[in-house]
Every structure is written in C-alpha cells, then in structure tokens.
C-alpha cells in the first residue's frame, strides 16, 4: 500500500524536528553516536502514532511534536541498549553503535537520548496551555511506557535460560518490550489533546494490540523476509537461539524427535544457514508460518475494531490505512 500524502507530510515533519535537536559537536564521543542513530533510516512508527493519537482526539498534531520526539528518543535509547545485550552487529541494515564504537559509548549515548527525551516533555511543563494535571498525565504515560519496556526486556532475558516458556508468557513479554511503547505513543498523543481517561484507555488498547501484532510479524519476517529489505540476515533469531512466537509454537506442536532437534539448534552457538533451513522447513511442516500470519492478522484486527469507537475523521482513516500498510509489510 502506498504511503499517503498526510503520512508523508507527518513523517517529514518528524524528521525535520529530529534534525533540529540541539546536539552539540562536543563531546563528540557522546553526540556523534546519537546523530548517527537518528540518521539511520527508521520507520518512525511511534512518533507518527503520537501525532495521529493527537489528531484523532481533535487537536492540531503539531502540538504533539515534542511528545512525538520524546517517544522516538526513548525508542532509540532502548535500541542502543538492546544491541549491547544482544551483541548485535547491525541495526537497520547498518553497523550498530555497539559495533561501530563500543558498549560503553552505546550506553552513554543511549542515556543522553533518554535525557533529551525528558527535555522534550518540558515543553508541556512550561507552556501556559497545559495545567498541572495535563502535564502529569503526559509524564505518567511516558514513564509507565519506559517502565513497561524495561520489564519486557527483563522477561526476555529471563526467557533465555528458561526452557519451558509458553506462548502466553511470550505475549506478556512483548506487551512490555514492544507494545508498551506503541501503546504509549498513541496515548501520549491523546493526552496532549486533553482526552478523557476512557479515551486514553482505548488508545492504549489499540496501541497494545498493534504492538503485539508488530512484534509477532517481526518474528515472522526474520524467517521469511528478504534479508536486504529486512536489514537483518535470514533466520537471525534462530542462529541466536531466541525464543520467538514461531519457535514456541513449533515446540508446542512438534514430536519428540523434532523437539530435540529444534532445541539442539537453538542451544548451539555455532548454528548456521543449514540449521536455519532445517528449522524453517520444520515451521512449514507444522503450519507455523501460516498460523503466525493468522495471529498477526488477529491482533491487528482487534486494534481496528477498537478504532471504530472513535468518530470518523481524516486521522481515523489515516491510522486504519497505516495499520493496513503494516499488515502487508515485507520488512
């Protein structure tokens, strides 16, 4: 699905404001990795949803730009730290900050992004148009989102040494690690617009369901996407031994022999492309690929159904179009 004119306009606006961030030349060790990270070709899903969350609640989206930038900075902060924990060499098809510099630099630059995120939110604290309660709601959404992301990451780390992870536990983990920030992005946009708590809850639900779908889809694309488009090598999750929606579903369905083979490949730190082919072949035999696609569709549809509770508007059309685009993405 083609990008809409409004989506292009909002994406350009986000990139323009990110480029205007106050990032001094010195100390270069701190700010060069920040500039590098923000310059990589990201989807800008979260700041875009912040603007849409504001627009769907009948406020000018430009008012939500500081909140949108804070969410994007928070997101990139988590990515820098994720790459250290995962020892990931690439991010968005380019060397990660961890690889290009080192882990200490990635930690420090990530922390700088977190501080910059808070500085963006100061706009609402200093503005005469926002009262104490409104500012508190905006901060609460931001901080709750950050906290939930950390909790999700903690569960993800725990799952690495846990042999009996269930699908339900995995969903709980990605509700924090991935969905919390997408949920928070929509809700903080609504908070900027002064929406009632019930409306914010609807935005949180829509974002949560879209976030769950987004992560399961990422798991799926790791196995079936074109590596050049996806920006990661095919089957990277399998080689790294990660527990994903696909591996957990396969472990639930496979026979004893397949289970032993799959667990051996996931546990082996020398797994290779041949092992990836073996696991993906297992996915196909067990109908994992198709059922994972259905799971993605189910969670996106739940998000769509809750959007119907909002009044018709250009922004409602925009987010529906955007979700339809995400459903069909190939990377």
N, C-alpha and C positions, 0 to 999 in steps of 0.2 A: 504494500500500500504506500502511495506517495505521501511525502511529508506535506502537511497543509501550509498555507500561507501564514496563518496565525502561529503555528508551531515553529516555523522558520523564524518568524519575527521575534518570538519569545526566546528561542534558542540563541539568536544573535544578540538579543538584549542581555542575556545571562553572560555570554562570552565577553561582551563589551564591558560589563561591570566587573567581571573577574580580572580583565586586563587592567582595570583602573585601580586594583587593590594596591595599597601602599606597601610595596615590597622593596626595601632599601637595597642598594648594591652591596653593602657590608653589614654584618659579616656574611661573606659570600657562601661560606660553608652551611649557613642556616637557610638563606633565602634562595640560593640557586636551585636546590632540590625542590623547593616549593614552586618556583617558576616553571621548572621542568615538568613537575607533576601536573600542574594546572594547564600546561601547554599540550599535554597528550590528548589525543582525540577520544574524549569520553562521550557517553550518550547524554549526560546532563539530565537523566531521568528525574532525579529527586528535586533539583531546583525548579525544573519545569512544572512538576506536580505541585510545588508550593505556590507558584503563580496561578495555576489552574484552581487550586483549592481556594485561593482568594477570590478569583473571578467568579467561580460557581456560587460563591456567597455574596455576590453583588457588590464587590469593592474593586476599585481600579487596581489592576495587577501590579502596576509599578510600585504601589505602596508595599508590596510583599517582597521587593527585590532584596533588601537587607536580610530578611529571613531566608530567602532562597539561597543567597550566597553563604549564609551560616550553615545551612544544611549541606551544601556542596563541599564546603571546607571540612565539616565534620566527617562526611563520607570519605574524602580523600585522606584525612587523618587516619581513619580506620584501615584504609587500604595499605598505607605505608607500614603500619604495624602488623597487618596480616601477612604481608610479604616477608617480613622478618621471621614471624612464627612458622610460616610455610617454607621458608628459604626459597622463595620464588624468584627465578631469574628474570622473568618478564612480567610486564603489566601493560595491557592494551597494545600488545604487539611490539613493545619497546623494552629495553632493559629497565628493570625495577630500580627504584632508588637504592634499595638494599644491595643490588648487584652493581650498579653504576658507581656508587660511593661505598658505603658500608653500613652495618646495622646501627652503629652509634649515630651516624648522620641521619639515617632514616627515622630513628626515634626522636631526635631533636627537632628535625624539620616537621615531623608529624605533630609534635607538641606545639610548635609555632602555629600550625594551621588551626589547632584547637583554640589557641588564644585569639587568633584572628576571627574565628567563628563567633566567639563571645563579643568581640568588639563590634561586629556587625549588628548584633542584637541590642547594643547600647543605643542604637538609633531610636528604638521604641521607648527606652527609658528616659531619654532626653526630650522626646517630642511632646509638645503640649496637646497633641491629638490623642494620646494614649494615657489612660489613667493607670493607677497602681494595679488594679485587678486585671486589666487587659495585659499589662506588661508581665505580671506574674504568670498568667496563663501561657503566654508565649514562651517564657523561660521554662516553665514546668514541662511543656511539650518537648522542648529541646533537650532538657536534662533527662527526662524519662526515656527519650529515644536513645540518647547516648548510653544510659544505664542498661537498657534492654539489649543494645548491641554488644556490650561487654559481657552480659550474661550469656547471650547466644554464643559468643566466641568461647567462653569458658566451657559450655556444654560441648562444643565442637572439639576442644582439646581433650576433654574427658572421654569423649567417644573414641578417640584414637587408641586407647588402651582397654576399651570396654568391648567385649566380644559379642554381647547379646543385645545390641541396640535395636529397638523396634521402630517401625515406621512412625508410630505416634510420637515417640520421643524425638525422632528426627524432625518432624513437623514443628514440634515445640521449640527445637533449637533454631530452625530457620525463621520462626516467628520473631525471634530476637535478632539473630545475626544479620538477616537480610530484610525481613518485612518491617521491623520496628522503625527503620529509618524512612522507608517509603510511606508507612502509615503516618509517621510524624511529619513528613514533608507536606502531605495533604492537610493534616490537622493544623499545622502551624500557619498555613496559608489562610485557613478558615478563622483562626484566632486573630490574625492581623485584620481580617474583615469584621471582627466583632461578633462572630457567630455564637449562637447559644450552645450550651454543653451537649444537648441532644444531637445537634448538627455536627459538632466536632466528633462525637462518638460514631456517627455514620461515616464521616471522612476517615476516621481511624480504621473502621472495619473494611471499607473499600481498599484502603492502602495495605492493610494486613493481607487480605486475600490476593491482591495483585502482587504483593511481595512474595508470598508463598509460591504463587504460580511462576514468578520471575526466576526464583532460585531453582525450582524443580526443572524449569526449562533450561537453565544454565547447566544443570547436571546432565540433561538430555543432550544438549548441544556439544558438551565435552566428548560425547561418544559418537555423534553423527554429523557434526558441522564440518565445513571446510576449514581446515586449520588457518589458512591465510586470511579468511574473513573473520574467524572467531578470535584470532590473535593468540591462540594457545595451541600447543601440539595436540593431536588427536589422542584421546584416552589418557590425558594427563592425570586425571583423578584416579584412574586405575593404576597407573605406574606409581603414583604417590601413595596408593593404598587407602584412599579416602573412602569414608562411608558416605555414600550418596543415596538419593532416592532409588536409583536403579540397582545399586549393589544390594541394598537392604531388601528390596522387593525380590531380587533374584535369590537371595539367601533364604527367604521365606518359602520359595516355590521349588527350589532345586532338590534333586535327590541327594543321598549321602555322598555318592562319588563326586557329583558336581560341586557339592558344598565344600568338600575337602580341596578340590582343585581351585575353586574360586578363592577360598580363604588362604591357600598357599600363595597364589599370585598376589593377592592384596598384601600379604605379610612380607613378601620378598622385596628387599630394597634393590634388587637387580632386575626387576621386571622390565620387559622390552616390548617392542612393537608386535612381536609374535604373540606375546601374552595378551596384549590389548585385543588382537584379532580373536583370540580364544574366548575372552570374556564377552566381547560384543556378539560373537556367534552364539554364546550361551543366552545372552539377552534376547536374541532373535528367536531361538528355540522355545524360550519360556514366555514369549509375547510381552517382554518387558518394555520394549520400545513403544509399542502401540498403547499399552496401558499407561505408560508415563505421559504420553501425549494427551490421553484422556484426562489424566489428573491435572495437567496444566490447564486444559480447557475448562474443567470443573471449577477450579478456583478462580479463574478469570471470569467465568460466568456468574459466580456468586458476587464478585465485585460489581459486575454490570447490573445485576438485579438490584443491588442497593443504590446504585446511581439513579435508578428510576424514581427514588423518593425525593429527588431534587427537582425543582422547577426547570422546565425547558429553558435553555439558554445556549448561546454560542459556545460557552465554556463547557457545558454538559456535552454538547456534540463533539467538542474538541477532545475531551478525555475519553469518550467512547471510541472515537476514531484512533486515539493514541493506543488504547488497550488492544484494539483490533490489530494495530500495527505490531505491537509487542507479541501477540499470539502467533503471528506469522513470521517473526524474525528468524534469521538464519545465523545470527552471530550476536 
